[in-house]
């Protein structure tokens, strides 16, 4: 029974087995493009006060989806799978709401006040769609799955994907704060370790159902719960 909980969906195994080195190189290229854009985006924000992260993330997600269609792959190959939809949504919702409940309890104990309802609703849409869905398309849907074209050993491929996801959170801050890599890592290594671990969680939820819904919902609720209070 416990083994079934951690089991990867068979269709996921079949899908990643088909990827070749070219697919892996394309995944790495998307990641490198993201890294460069995030660094430039951080510099732009520091100099001009202009934040274009939303636009950049959406463009990168559209690029990933476009590559799927250009290469005549199935949309299910980035997680939009018709199978296990209900199970995936329920799992992501339960886990996400547990995180929300924990954060609410913690903040109430600390005596904090809820943010205005309008802000809470706007943030829910923002973190669920603009942040969570977009990141899941790029990372768990496209990059992580295609990395198996380069690395056939599952755990090593997952570790590589987690490293990519962790490192993705560095360039913007480096560009914005004009910090060297070593200095940034020394100051933020705990956050980076947690980011690495969260990729493993999101990837597990994706692999379990070979679907993007559970990690998207869980990811979105997790981020949103940090902005429920003033």
Residue pairs with C-beta under 8 A, 6 or more apart in sequence:
6 204
7 208
8 207
8 208
9 84
9 207
9 208
9 209
9 210
9 211
11 81
11 83
11 210
12 206
12 207
12 210
15 76
15 77
15 145
15 210
16 145
16 148
17 148
19 145
19 146
19 148
19 149
20 149
21 149
21 150
22 149
23 146
23 149
24 146
24 147
24 148
24 149
24 150
24 151
25 149
25 150
26 67
26 146
27 142
27 143
27 144
27 145
27 146
27 147
27 149
27 150
28 147
28 150
30 60
30 63
30 64
30 138
30 142
30 143
31 143
31 164
31 168
33 60
34 60
34 138
34 168
35 167
35 168
35 171
36 171
37 56
37 60
38 56
38 168
38 171
38 172
38 175
39 171
39 172
39 174
39 175
40 175
41 51
41 52
41 53
41 56
41 172
41 175
42 171
42 172
42 173
42 174
42 175
42 176
42 177
43 175
43 176
44 50
44 52
44 175
45 51
45 172
45 175
45 176
46 175
46 176
46 177
46 178
53 172
54 130
57 130
57 131
57 134
57 135
57 138
58 130
58 134
60 134
60 138
61 133
61 134
61 137
61 138
64 78
64 137
64 138
64 141
64 142
65 75
65 78
65 137
67 142
68 74
68 75
68 77
68 78
68 142
69 75
76 82
76 210
77 141
77 145
78 137
78 141
78 142
78 145
78 212
79 136
79 137
79 140
79 141
79 206
79 210
79 211
79 212
79 213
80 211
80 212
81 209
81 210
81 211
81 212
83 209
83 210
83 211
84 209
84 210
84 211
85 211
85 213
87 209
88 205
88 208
88 209
88 211
88 212
88 213
88 214
89 213
89 214
89 217
91 205
91 208
91 209
91 214
91 218
92 205
92 213
92 214
92 215
92 216
92 217
92 218
92 221
93 217
93 221
95 205
95 214
95 218
95 221
96 217
96 218
96 219
96 220
96 221
96 222
97 221
99 218
99 221
99 222
99 225
100 221
100 224
100 225
100 228
102 225
103 225
103 226
103 228
104 225
104 228
107 228
107 229
112 229
112 230
113 229
113 230
114 120
114 228
114 229
114 230
115 123
115 227
115 228
115 229
115 230
119 227
120 227
120 228
123 224
123 227
123 228
124 220
124 224
127 220
127 223
127 224
127 227
128 216
128 217
128 220
128 221
128 224
129 220
131 219
131 220
131 223
132 215
132 216
132 217
132 219
132 220
132 223
133 212
133 216
133 220
135 219
136 202
136 206
136 212
136 215
136 216
136 219
137 212
139 161
139 164
139 165
139 168
139 199
139 202
140 202
140 203
140 206
140 212
140 215
141 206
141 212
143 161
143 164
144 157
144 158
144 161
144 203
144 206
147 157
147 160
147 161
147 164
148 154
148 157
150 157
151 157
151 160
158 200
158 203
161 199
161 203
162 196
162 197
162 199
162 200
162 203
163 196
165 195
165 196
165 198
165 199
166 192
166 193
166 195
166 196
166 199
169 191
169 192
169 195
170 181
170 184
170 185
170 192
173 179
173 184
173 188
174 180
174 181
174 184
177 184
179 187
185 192
198 219
198 222
201 215
201 218
202 215
202 218
202 219
203 215
205 214
205 215
205 218
206 212
206 214
206 215
208 214
